[in-house]
Amino acid sequence: MVESMTPMLDATDTARIPDRRTSPPMWLVVALACAGQFLVVLDISVVNVALPSMRTALALDAQGLQWVVNAYSIAFAGFMLLGGRAGDLYGRKRMFLIGLGLFTLASLAGGLAQEGWQLLLARAAQGLGAAVLAPSTLTIVTSAVPEGAARARAIATWTAVGAGGGAAGGFVGGLLVDALSWRWVLLINVPVGAVVLAGAARWLAESRARDGRRLDLPGAVLVTAGLATLAYGISQTEAEGWTAAATLVPLAAGLALIALFLLVEARSKAPLMPLGLLRLRSVASANVAMFLSGSAMFCMWFFMTLYAQNVLGYTPLEAGLALVPSSLAVILGSKLAPRLMRTAGPRTVAVFGTLVSLTGFGWQSTMTADGAYLTAIMFPGILMMLGAGLAATPLAALATSGAAPEEAGLVSGLVNTSRTMGGSLGLAVMSTIAAAHTAGVETPEALTDGYALVFGVGTVVLAAGAVLMWAWLPRRAAAEAH
């Protein structure tokens, strides 16, 4: 049954007592939460087609361009757990408003940046705002919609909007760069953010879990610093090699910081990430699967837009338009997933979606420097993103289905963290692989070989993910077993 495959995040755990006479329509609450999710996911990918323009305007090098993307995604992933816990303790609406406010102000600062370091700081601040906002979006949805088929549809809508935000980034970015300038890929968030802020302040109801815990700020700082340092070390391999001190020192420091984070969490009375959660098979397996999927999927938009512009000669707008079918495919996959889950079960749908994506990645790895649009971008892109949409909903449902009500925001944040953390490290690794393969040669043929290798590696990663999902994911969501 659909009821058993949806996250058990119920409004009954909260301090909210809605007034039925004044409560906003359910669709409006879902729409506001999804709008916040759309903005933060959009900003992971919207800058991709603007990177060449940013490089020219702010004199960024290749590594700097990578950090325009990773400064956002690492701050997003590293502070997401803190954002989820803050929502549980201080109120999901309050964190939604604070996160969206910071995100909107940072977007303004990034759009007005005059130096590369100013842009990178603004992107990191955007990521922090997104980390505070994003966990509350899913919890607001699940608290507003009664458990059952309606909640499954609401979660699918949230997933589709989030996936669509990532998918639409290329098109939106291309349109803004061609029509206005690269600055508008950031400035556009300001009026949209202001409208959503006003609507959320007026219509969202407050909810929280009163468990008396404190925020684990040291844990959040350690995991973010560890992730950023590790990604920096990986990026250094491109110029310095794997055995140079400039590479080994940050790699070792990053691993040490992550190890220290785990030690702090094990000893903390109110840990950011209770390690006991990972003893739940549904939570552990689904989040590892999210990490592996994210490490491949996150790179797809980055390298597809580079391939379209740097090799095939597309303009930013043409590159964005080229990925519209993929954008529609990920939304279609997200909408189909609940129906398939009803009959086949979440594990089977997650594995099937991953195999569909794997097929697209394998096809994309055969790209050539003179590829035709249909066979070099459109059809493999549709397969990659259709599979991503099919897999995301059942993985999210499985990950959150066994959560206690008081851990609602935390587990929601963990799902997003796993996907985004995988994507951040995946981008660092894949960029290094592509750069090492081209060895500084930037002819269309050399760039194509580097990009093709990335998609080949992504195929292997997804194959490993499919095997892991089939062997480790529970057959049914935790709620179904009761």
N, C-alpha and C positions, 0 to 999 in steps of 0.2 A: 504493500500500500504506500501511496505517496506520503501519508502522514508519518510513516516510520522512517522516511529517507530525508527528512528535513531537520535542520539544526534545532535542538531542543533549547532554544533561547526564548523563554517565555516572559511576557510582561509581568507575570506574577512575582518575579524575583525583585521587582523594583519598588521604589517608594512612590511611584506615580499612581494617582487615582484619578483617571480621566473623568471629566464631566461630559456625559454623552450628549447633553444639550448644546454644548459649545465646542465639542471636539471637531477638528477639521476632517474632511473626507479622507478615507484611508489612502486613496490614490494620490492625494496632494502630499501627504507625509512621505509616501514612497517616492514620489517625484522629486521632492526636495532633497531627500537623502541620496537618491541616484544622481542628482545634479552635482552634488558635492563630490561623489565618487568619480563622475565623469571628468570633472576638472582636474583632479589630482592624477588620474591615470593618463588623461590626455597629455599632461605636461611631461610625462616620461618620454613620449615619442614625438611631440609636436616640434621640437627643436631640430630633429634630424635633418629635414630638408633645408633648414636655415644655417646649418653648420658652415658650409662654404662662405656664405655672406658674413657670418660672425667672424670667421677666420680672417677675412680681408679687413673688416672694419676695426677689429680689436687686436690684430697682429698676434693671433693665437697659433701655436704650433700644433702638430698632430696630436701630441699627448694632451695638450690643453683642450682640444676639441672633445677628446674622449671624456675628460673631466667635466665638461659642460653637461654631459649626460649623467655621469657617475656621481657628481657632487649632489645632484638631486636624489638619485635612486638610493645612494648609500645612506644619506640622512633619513630618507623615507623609510628604508628597511630597518635601520639601526634604532630609531626612536618609535617605531610602530608599536612595540610591546608596551612601552611607557605610555603611549597615547591610549592604548586599549585599557590599561589599568587606571589611568586618570579618568577615563569615561566612566568606568565602574564606580570609582570613589566619589568623584566630584560632579557627575552628571553628564550624560551623553550629549544633551543639547548644549550645555555650556562648553564642552570640548569641541563640539561641532562648530560653534560660533568663534571660539578662540582660534582654532586651527584654520578655519576659512579666512578669518581676518588677517592672520599672519601670512597665509598663502597669498592673499590679494595684495598686501603691502609689499611683500617680497617680489611679486610679479612686476609691480610698478618700479621698484628699484632696479630689477634686472633689465627692464625695457629702457631705462634711462642710463644704464652703465656706460662709462666712457673708457674704462680699462678692463683688461681681461680678468684681473683679480676681483674687480667689483662684480662682474657677471657671475663668477664662480661662487662668491659669497652669497649673492642673491639666490642662486640656484640651491645652495645648501639650506638657506632659510626657507625657501619654498618647500624643500623636502621635509624640513622640520614641521612646518605648518600642515603639510599633507599627512604626516605621521600622526599628528594629534587628531586630525579630522577623519581620516579614512576608517579606523576601527569603529567609530561611532556610527558611520553610515549603515553598515550591515546590522548592527545591534538595534538601531532605530527602526529599520525595516522589520526585523523579526519581532520586535516588541509591539509594533503597531498592527501586525497581521496575525490573526489567530492561526494556531498550528493546524496543518492539514493541507489540502490541495491549494488553497489560496496562498499560503506561505510559500509553498514550493514554486508557484508562479512568480511570487514577489522576489524570491531569491534568484530565480532564473532571469528576471528583469534586471535585478542589480548586477548579476554576472554579465549579462549582455551589454548593459550600459558601460560597465567598467572595461570589458573587452573592446567594445565599440570605441571607447575613448582612446585606447591605445591604438586601435586600427585607424581611426579617423585622424590621428595626429599628422600623418604625412600629407593628407589632402588639405586639412585646415592650414598647416604650416606653409605648404606650397602656395595656396591661394593668398595668404597674407604676405608672404615674401614677394611674390610677383606683383601684387596689387599695391602694396604699401612698402614695407621694409621688414628686415628680420626682427626689428624691435617689437613689432606687433604680434609676434607669436607669444610674447610675454604680456604686452600691454592689453591684449584682448581679454585677459583674465580679470582686469580691474572692473569694468562695468558689469560683466557677468557675475563676478564674485559679489559685487555690491547688491545686485538683485536677489541672489540666492540668500545672502545674509539677511536682507530685510524680510524675505519670506520665512526663513527659518526662525528668526526672532519672533515673528508673529504667530506662526502656526505649529511649530514643533512643541511637544510636551516634554517636560523634564523626566528623566528616569535615572536611577542609580542603584547600585548594590551596596547596602550599608553593612559592610563587613569589618569596618574599622582598620583596615590595613593602611600602611603608609606607602608612598611612592618609593621605588627603588631607583633613585637617580644614579648612584654609582654603577649599577648594573647596566643602565641605558648608555652611560658614557663609555663604559668598557667595551660593550659589544659594538657600538658605533665606531669607536677608535680602532678596535681590532679589525673590523671589516674594511675600513678606509685604508688602514696601513697595509693590510693584505692585498687589497686591490692595487695600491700604489706599487707594492713590490712586484706584483705580476706585470704591471705595465712597464716597469723598469727593464724587464727581460728583453724587450724589443731593442733597446739601445745598448744595454750593458751585458746581456747574456745571463744565463742561469747561475753561473759560478762567481760572478762579480760581487764584491762586498755591497755595492749599491743596490743589488737585488736581494742578496741573502739576508742582510740586516733587517730591512722592512718586512720581509717574509717571516723571519723568525720572530720579530717584534709583534707582528699581527697575530701569529699563532699563540704567542705567549699571552697577549691581551685577551684573546678568546678563551684560553685555558683559565686565566684569572677570573674572567666573567663566570665561567662554570663553577669555579671554586666559591666565589662570592654568592652565587645563587644557591649552592648546596648548603651554605652556612647561614644564609639570611633568614630571619624570622618572617619576613614578608617579601619574598623574592619576586623580581620582575617576571621571571619565567619559572614557576614551580616545576622542578625537574620530574616530579611525580606525574605530571601530565603526560610526559613522554612514555610512561609505562602503559598508558592506554593505547592499545593497538591501533584503534581508529585514528587517534590524534597523531601518533608517531608516523605511521605508514603514509597517511595522506599528506602530511607536511614534507616528508622526504620526497614523495612523488611530486609535490608542488615545486620543491627546490630544483629537482632535475628538469622538470618541464620548463620552469622559468628560465633556467640557464640556456636553453636552446631558443625558446619562443621570443624572449626579450631581444635577442640579437637579430631576429628576422627582419623587423622593420628598419633597424639601423643599416644593415648590409644591403637590403633590397633597395633602399633609397640611394645609397652610395653607388650601387651597381647601375641603377637607372640614370643617375646624373653623370657619374665619372666615366662610365663605359659606354652606355647607349646614347649619351648626349641629351637626355631629357632636361627640360627646364624644371625648376622646383614645382610649379603647378602641374606640369605633365607627370612628374614623378608621383605626386600626390594622387592625381586622377588614376594613374595606373594601378594603384592599390585599393581603389574603391571596391572592386569585386571581393577582395580579401576582407575588407571591412564588413561587407554584407554577409560574407560567409561565416565570420566569427559570431555575429549576432544570430544568424540562422542556427548555428550549432548550439548556442546557448539556449535558444528557445526549444529546440528539438530534444535536448537532454532530459528534461523532466518526463516527457512522454515515454522515452526509451527506458528510463530508470524504472518506470512503473511496471514494465513487463520483464526487462532483462536484469534489473538490479544495478546499483551504482558502480560496483566493481567492474562489471562487464562493459558498461558504457564508458568508464574512464579508460579502460584498456583499448577499447575499440577506437575512441577518439585519438588516443596517442598513436595508434597504428595508422590512422588516416593522416595525421600530421607527419609521421615518419615517412610515409609515401611521398608527400609533398617535398620534404627536405631532401630525400634521395633524388627526386626529379630535379630540384633546384641545383643540386651539386653537379649536374651535367651542363650547366650554363656555359655559353660561349660569348666571345667578345662581339659577335654580330647576331645575337639572339633575336628572334622575333617576339613581339609582345605576348602573343597568345601562349607560346610554349616556354618562354623564358621568364615570364612574370605572372601572367594571369592565372593559368591553370595550376601550376605548382603552388602559387600563393593562396588560391582558394582551398586547396587540400590542406595546406599547413594550418590555416586559420579556422576552417570548418572543424578540423580535429581538435584544435585548441578550445573552441567553444563547447564541443561535446564533452571534453574531459574536465573542464574547470568546474562545472556545476556539481557533478557527483563527488569530486574531490573535496570541494567546500562543504558539501552536505555530510560526507563521512567524517571530515576533520572536526566538525562542530557538534555532531550528533551525540557524542558521549559526554559533552561538557556539563558540569554543574551550573546552575543558573548564575551563581556569583562569579563564575569565570567567563561569562559571556563575552565581554569586551576583550579579555585577554586572549581567548582562543580565536576570536575573529581577527585580532591583530596578528596572531601567530601565523594564520593562513596567508595573510597578505605579506607578512615578513618573509616567510619561506619563499614565496614566488619572487618577490622583489630582490631579496638577498641573492637567490640563485641567479637572477638576471644581472645583477651588478657584477658579481664575480664572473659570470659567464661572458659578459661583454668584455671585461678586462682580459680574460683568457683568449676569447675568440679574436679580439683585435690584435693581440700579440701573435697569435697563430698566423693571421692574414699578413701582418707586417713582416714577420720573419720569413714567410714564404716568398713575398715579393722582393725582399732584400733591398728596399729603397727604389726599385724600378717602378715607375708609375705609368707605363704604357697600358693601353686598354687590355691587352692580352695578359700582362703580368697581374694587374688588378683582378681580372676575372679569375685567374688561377687561385689567387688568394681567397677571394670570396667563395669560390666553389669548394675549396678545402674546408672553410668554415661550415658550410651546409653539410658537407660529408661528415664532419665531426658531430654536428648536431643530430644527424641521422643515427649515429652510434649511441649518443647520449639518450635519445628517445627510445631506442631499442632496449637499452638497459632499463629505462624507466618503465616500459611496458612489462618486461619480465618481473621487475620488482612489484609492480601493482598487482599482477596476477597472483604472485606468490604470497604477498604480505597484506594487501588490503582485505578487510573483512568482507564476507559475502554480502552482508546486509548492514545497514546503519544500526548504531547501537540501540536506538529507540525501538527498532523492529524486533530485537531479541527479547524485549520485556513483555 
